[in-house]
Amino acid sequence: MPLTAHNAANAPQPASGYAQAAQAYGYNRVVWISGQIPVDAAGNLPTTFADQARTAWRNLIAQLDNVNLSLDNLAKVTIYLADRKYAMENRTIRQEILGDRQIAMTVVIAGIFDENWLLEIEGIAAE
């Protein structure tokens, strides 16, 4: 998918690894991915933030794969964190997963549906 990252010179620059705006050109379809939780297909919930984050990302990737898309099609994610203390670890894991991809992103500190979940990740992909 042709995706161009944009960062306006007269606005704050992103702290790391994302774009303030991501523009998709000539797409055929857009897929909205519901919030992916840190529970695997067998119902297992990891105990650490890092393991929960990787599980939620794997679930998001599984949803992309299910509609024949990949992380290369991801244009926007919103990550809901149960506590601000996970912000830096979240950033590190997000960069590990996304690599050089600069997509639009929002991180929200929020009360998560299940008090044992430390994050939830939703996304928008285009092709």
Residue pairs with C-beta under 8 A, 6 or more apart in sequence:
1 24
1 27
1 72
1 73
1 75
1 126
1 127
2 24
2 25
2 26
3 22
3 23
3 24
3 25
3 75
3 103
3 126
4 22
4 23
4 25
5 19
5 21
5 22
5 102
5 103
6 19
6 20
6 21
6 22
6 23
7 13
7 14
7 19
7 20
7 21
8 20
8 21
11 20
12 20
13 20
14 20
14 102
15 91
16 91
16 95
17 91
17 94
17 95
17 98
17 102
18 102
18 103
18 104
18 105
19 102
19 103
19 104
19 105
20 104
21 104
22 75
22 76
22 102
22 103
22 104
24 75
24 126
27 126
27 127
28 127
29 126
29 127
30 124
30 125
30 126
31 64
31 67
31 69
31 73
31 124
31 125
31 126
31 127
32 122
32 123
32 124
33 60
33 63
33 64
33 122
33 123
33 124
33 125
34 63
34 122
35 80
35 120
35 121
35 122
36 56
36 57
36 59
36 60
36 63
36 120
36 121
36 122
36 123
37 56
37 59
37 113
37 114
37 117
37 120
38 45
38 46
38 51
38 52
38 53
38 55
38 56
38 59
38 117
38 118
38 119
38 120
39 45
39 55
39 59
39 117
40 55
40 58
40 59
45 52
45 116
45 117
46 52
46 54
46 55
49 86
49 89
49 90
49 118
49 119
50 89
50 93
52 117
52 118
52 119
53 86
53 89
53 90
53 93
53 94
53 118
53 119
54 93
54 97
56 119
56 120
56 121
57 93
57 94
57 97
57 121
59 121
60 77
60 121
60 123
61 70
61 71
63 123
64 70
64 71
64 73
64 74
64 123
64 125
67 125
69 125
69 127
71 97
71 98
71 101
72 101
73 125
73 126
73 127
74 98
74 101
74 103
74 123
74 124
74 125
75 103
75 104
75 124
75 125
75 126
76 103
76 104
76 105
76 106
76 123
76 124
77 103
77 104
77 105
77 106
77 121
77 122
77 123
77 124
78 105
78 106
78 107
78 108
78 121
78 122
78 123
79 90
79 94
79 105
79 106
79 107
79 108
79 119
79 120
79 121
80 107
80 108
80 109
80 110
80 112
80 119
80 120
80 121
80 122
81 87
81 90
81 107
81 108
81 109
81 110
81 118
81 119
82 109
82 110
82 111
82 112
82 115
82 117
82 118
82 119
83 109
83 118
84 109
86 118
86 119
87 107
90 107
90 119
94 105
112 118
112 119
112 120
113 120
